[in-house]
Amino acid sequence: MRFLLYNIRYGAGIGTDFHFPLPYSGYIKPSVEHLERITNFILSVKPDIVGLVEVDAGSFRSGKRSQPAALAEALGHFQVYHSKYANQWLAQRFPLLKNQGNAFLTSKEIRKQQFHYFRNGVKRLVIEMELEELTVMLVHLSLKFRHRHYQLWELFSLVKQIQKPLILAGDFNALRGTREVQLFLAATGLQSANVENLPTYPSWAPRRQLDFVLHSPEIRIRKFGIPDIKLSDHLPVVCDFEIQRRAASDK
């Protein structure tokens, strides 16, 4: 199977146009045309599962149409979407912010979906999607180091409850380097698909590995790549994998 992880920055794009006429004004500009470019790229990858970070579920900038729904329709996939902000947060009252979230797209049958929220940080959402052969989780961790530390502890508890082979992916915002996740990997037994720790951010001059695809030992990564696609401030991550069957004596 092929998995694609991509923080698409709400389809806001990059470059000088993103900051014209004011810094970061791209976040409130129409994104429909740029989303078409992102859609064409994702179609070219032909993924079985897509983890999307920073998607717009239908604000004015996306023309009132859900980006994950539009992408799912183009791919012929099922979708799982949820707002990144917990219901009690004031962000849910603002037209732009309340439509910001993360999503999964997949061509596989979805057996179950769950949404968890961390206790700390602004970016709190964890999407858990169960398929026939594996479970996939998607996160976008906090920009604050202390909050990320607490979130990883809560994530450890969620991971230990998973019974199937697992892929845990997302934007970890590991601004202090990959050492931030080393204890988490040791505690959970998960492994990074990016064994060379290749950077994913910023897309125009990558220096940091912020986007991670972690997996349980039953999953074997056959191919890993970071396409040089500058449609967002993050580079996409693509990996092909297979699930190794346990021997009867191991069950």
C-alpha positions in Angstrom: 0.0 0.0 0.0 1.0 3.6 -0.5 0.7 6.3 2.2 0.9 10.0 1.6 1.3 12.5 4.4 0.9 16.2 3.4 0.5 19.4 5.4 -1.2 21.5 2.7 -1.4 24.7 4.6 -5.2 25.1 3.8 -4.3 25.4 0.1 -2.9 28.9 0.8 0.3 28.4 -1.3 3.7 29.9 -0.8 6.0 32.5 -2.3 5.7 36.3 -2.6 2.0 36.1 -3.5 1.3 34.5 -0.1 2.6 37.7 1.6 1.0 40.2 -0.7 -0.3 42.8 0.1 0.4 42.0 3.8 2.4 39.3 5.5 0.6 36.0 5.7 -2.4 37.5 3.9 -2.5 34.3 1.8 -4.4 32.6 4.7 -7.5 34.6 3.8 -7.2 34.6 0.0 -9.2 32.2 -2.2 -7.6 28.7 -2.3 -9.7 26.9 -5.0 -7.2 27.4 -7.8 -4.2 26.3 -5.7 -6.1 23.3 -4.4 -6.4 22.1 -8.0 -2.6 21.9 -8.2 -2.5 20.0 -4.9 -5.2 17.6 -6.2 -3.3 16.9 -9.4 -0.2 16.1 -7.4 -2.0 13.8 -5.1 -3.6 12.1 -8.1 -0.2 11.5 -9.6 1.0 9.8 -6.5 -1.9 7.3 -6.5 -2.0 6.8 -2.7 -4.2 4.2 -0.9 -4.2 6.3 2.2 -3.7 10.1 2.6 -3.1 12.0 5.8 -3.9 15.7 5.3 -2.8 18.3 7.9 -4.3 21.8 7.8 -7.3 21.5 5.6 -10.3 23.8 5.2 -13.7 22.2 5.6 -15.7 25.0 3.9 -14.8 28.6 4.8 -15.0 31.6 2.5 -11.5 31.0 1.3 -12.3 27.6 -0.1 -15.4 28.8 -1.8 -17.6 27.2 1.0 -16.6 23.8 -0.2 -14.8 21.2 2.0 -11.2 20.6 0.7 -11.1 17.0 2.0 -14.5 16.3 0.4 -13.3 17.8 -2.9 -10.0 15.8 -2.7 -11.9 12.6 -1.8 -14.2 13.0 -4.7 -11.3 13.5 -7.1 -9.5 10.4 -5.8 -12.6 8.3 -5.4 -11.8 7.9 -1.7 -13.7 7.8 1.5 -12.9 10.6 3.9 -12.6 11.2 7.7 -12.4 14.8 8.8 -12.6 16.6 12.1 -12.0 20.2 13.4 -8.6 20.6 15.0 -10.2 22.7 17.8 -12.1 21.1 20.7 -15.8 22.2 20.9 -15.3 24.3 24.0 -12.6 26.5 22.3 -13.5 30.0 21.2 -12.0 29.2 17.8 -15.2 27.3 17.0 -17.1 30.6 17.0 -15.1 32.1 14.2 -16.1 31.3 10.5 -12.5 30.7 9.4 -11.0 28.9 12.4 -14.0 26.6 12.9 -13.4 25.1 9.4 -9.8 24.3 10.0 -8.9 20.7 10.7 -7.2 17.5 9.6 -8.4 14.6 7.5 -7.8 11.1 6.2 -8.6 9.9 2.7 -8.5 6.3 1.8 -9.6 3.8 -0.9 -10.0 1.1 1.8 -13.1 0.3 3.8 -13.2 2.3 7.0 -14.1 0.0 9.9 -14.1 2.7 12.7 -13.1 6.3 13.3 -12.5 8.0 16.6 -11.4 11.6 17.5 -9.3 12.3 20.5 -8.2 15.7 22.0 -5.1 16.3 24.0 -5.5 18.2 27.3 -2.8 20.7 26.4 -2.0 22.9 23.5 -4.1 24.7 20.8 -3.5 21.9 18.2 -5.1 19.0 20.1 -6.7 16.7 17.6 -5.8 13.0 17.1 -7.7 11.2 14.3 -7.8 7.4 14.7 -9.0 5.4 11.7 -9.3 1.7 11.7 -9.1 -0.3 8.4 -9.3 -4.0 7.9 -5.6 -4.7 8.3 -4.2 -1.7 10.3 -5.0 1.4 12.3 -3.8 4.8 11.1 -3.5 7.9 13.4 -3.0 11.5 12.4 -1.7 14.3 14.6 -0.6 18.0 14.5 1.4 18.7 17.6 1.7 22.0 19.4 4.2 24.7 18.5 5.1 24.9 22.2 7.8 22.5 23.4 6.2 22.0 26.8 2.8 21.2 25.3 4.4 18.8 22.8 6.0 16.9 25.6 2.6 16.5 27.4 1.0 15.6 24.1 3.5 12.8 23.4 2.8 11.4 26.8 -0.9 11.2 26.1 -0.2 9.9 22.6 1.8 7.1 24.2 -1.3 6.0 26.1 -3.4 6.0 23.0 -0.8 4.0 21.0 -0.6 1.3 23.6 -4.3 0.6 23.2 -4.0 -0.2 19.5 -4.4 -3.9 18.7 -3.6 -3.8 15.0 -0.4 -2.8 13.1 -0.2 1.0 13.3 0.9 3.9 11.3 1.1 7.2 13.3 1.8 10.2 11.1 1.6 14.0 11.1 3.2 17.3 11.7 5.0 16.8 15.0 6.5 20.4 15.0 9.7 18.9 16.3 11.4 22.3 16.3 14.3 21.1 18.5 15.1 18.2 16.3 14.3 14.5 16.1 15.6 14.0 19.6 12.2 15.2 20.7 10.6 11.9 19.6 13.4 9.5 20.6 12.0 8.6 24.0 8.5 8.3 22.5 9.8 5.8 19.9 11.6 3.8 22.6 8.6 3.7 24.8 6.1 2.7 22.1 8.3 0.5 20.0 7.4 2.4 16.9 9.9 3.1 14.1 10.4 6.0 11.8 10.0 5.4 8.1 12.4 8.3 7.5 15.5 6.4 8.6 17.8 9.1 7.2 16.0 11.9 9.0 15.5 13.9 5.8 14.1 17.4 6.3 10.6 18.3 5.3 10.4 22.0 6.2 10.4 24.6 4.8 9.7 23.3 1.3 11.8 25.9 -0.5 14.9 25.2 1.6 14.3 22.1 3.8 16.2 22.2 7.1 13.9 20.5 9.7 12.1 17.2 9.9 8.7 18.2 11.1 6.6 15.6 9.3 6.9 12.0 10.6 5.6 8.7 9.5 6.0 6.2 12.4 5.0 2.6 12.2 4.8 -0.6 14.3 7.3 -3.4 13.7 4.8 -5.5 11.7 4.8 -2.9 9.0 7.7 -3.1 6.5 8.6 0.1 4.6 9.5 -0.9 1.0 10.0 2.6 -0.3 10.3 6.1 1.2 10.5 9.5 -0.5 10.0 13.2 0.0 9.0 14.7 -3.4 10.3 18.1 -4.2 6.9 19.6 -4.6 6.6 23.2 -3.5 2.8 23.6 -3.2 2.9 24.2 0.6 5.4 25.3 3.2 5.8 21.6 4.0 7.1 18.9 1.6 4.9 15.8 1.2 6.0 12.4 2.5 5.3 9.2 0.5 6.0 5.7 1.6 5.1 2.2 0.2 4.6 -0.5 2.9 3.4 -4.0 3.5 2.1 -5.7 6.6 4.1 -8.7 7.6 2.0 -11.6 8.9 2.8 -12.9 12.3 3.6 -16.6 12.6 1.0 -18.7 14.4 3.4 -19.2 17.4 3.5 -15.4 17.9 -0.2 -14.9 18.1 
